[in-house]
Amino acid sequence: MGCKATTKAGKPCKAAPLTDTDFCLAHSDAETRESAGFVADNGFGGRKRLPKEVELYEKVWLANQPKLTEALERGITATRHVVVGNGPTARVEEVPDIPTQIKSVEIITDRLAGKPRQAMELSGSEGGPIEFQGIDPNHDGKDWYREVAKALKGSGALDANTDQDQ
């Protein structure tokens, strides 16, 4: 049995009621909603907004800034030792480790700014177009999506291990 309250549209609420009550969390009293963390920043109902990934990285960065800055500095200024010459005239020189420096910069920018989008192109057998046989492109619904997923699987465009029939 659902919640006894009605939605803003005047329809019965379909959410499950809380234990020992006739109302769901959204329609419960303010004290219950607040104790469950169901009060949005605007003061009305709703869960608090989840932080974005970049905001989480920023919190981690600020909390661990001295250690992370030190590690980043070591990566950016990384050096390696190479042997120059041979025999009795051989000597060891310290030179910049360019691959490590570049990788350090890539890692930190990927974490703070996000990786760039990568395009993916799907094609049918022998690089041709994907053929959709017996699928009505004007149909809207789960069956249509399942048929498209089956056609993609059959064409080899999708990995066989990917389960698209959900």
N, C-alpha and C positions, 0 to 999 in steps of 0.2 A: 504494500500500500504506500502511496506517495505522501508527500508533504501536504498539509491541509491548507496552505496559503495559496494565493493566486499570483501570477506574474504581473508585470506592469501592463501587459497586453490584456489582462483580465482572464487568462487561461489558467487552469489548474497547474500548479507546480508539479513536475514529474520527479523531482529529486527525492532520494530516500531520506526519511526523517532521522533525526538523531535518536539514540537510545533513550528510552523513557520520556519521549516528547513526541508531539505530533508535527513538528516543524523541522525543516532542513536547516543547515548552518546559515544559509543566506537569509532565511526568514526567522531566525531565532532572535532573542532579545540582544540588546547591545552588549551586555556583560558577557554573554556566551560567545558572541562573535569576537569580542576583543580578547578573551582568554584563549581563543583558538587562533589568534593572529589573522582574523578575517576582517580587518578594518583597513581599507586602502588609505593612501596618503591624502585623498580628498575628503576623508571623514565619513564616507558612505561605505556600503558593503563592498566586498570583493577582497581577494587575496592581494597581498602586497606585491608590487611589481618585482619580478626576478631581476637581479642585476645582469647587465650585459657582460659578455666574456671579457671585453676590454676593461670594464670597470673592475672585474675580479683581478685581472692582471695588474691593474694600477694599485689595488689594495695590497697585493703581494709584493709589488715593487716597493711601495712606500714602507711596508713593514720590514722588509729585508734590504733596504737600499744600500747600507754600507757594504754588506757581503756581496750583493749583486753587482754593485758598481766596481768593487775590487775585482771580481771575476771577469766582468766585461772589460775592464782595463787590461787585465792580463791577456785576455783573448785578442784584443785589438793591437796590443803591443808585443804579441808573441814573437819569439825569436827561436832560432835553432842553431846548432853548432855544426859547421862543416870543416872537413879537413882539406886544406889547400896545399897543393904540392905533394911531393913524395920523398921518401928517404930522409936524410938528415935535415933537409930544408923544409920539411912538412910542418905546418902549423895549423892550429884550430882557430877559426874565425867565427864570430857570432854574426848571423845575418837575419834579416826579417823573415818570419815564416808567413809568407803571403797567403797560402791556402787557409791556414788557421785563422788569420786575421779576417779574411773575407767571410769564412763560415761563421765567425763570431758576430759580425755585423748582420749577416743574413738571419741568424737565429734571433737576435734581439729585435730586429725590425719585423720579423714574422710574428713574434709574440705581441709586440706593441701595436703595430699597424695592421696586422692581418695579412695572410698570404693573398696574392692576386688570384682572381678567378681563373680556372682552367677550363677551356672548352673541350667538349667531347663530341665526336662525330660518330654516328651510328650508320652502318650501311648493311645492305643485304648480302646475299651470296655473291662472291667474286667482285665485291666492291660496288655493286649496283644498288638501286633503291630498295628499300624494304617493301615487300608486297604484303598488302592487307587484303586477304581474300575473304569474302563473306562477312565483312564488318561494315556496319552502317555508321559512317562518320558523324551523322546528325543525331545519333542516339546518345542520350546523356544518362549515365548510370554506371553502377559497379560492374554489370555484365559487360558493358562496352570496354571498360578498362581491363577487365580480365582477358577479354578476347585480344586486345592489343598486346597485353603482356605475353600471352601465348604465342602470338605471331612473332613478337620480338625474340622470344626464346627459341622458336623454331627456326628463325633466320640465322641464329648464331650470334646475333648482335649483343645479347646479354650473356653474362657468365652463367653457365649451367647451374652453378651453386647458389645463385641468387633466387630467392623465393618471391616471386611477384604475385602469386595467387593468394594474397591475404585478403 
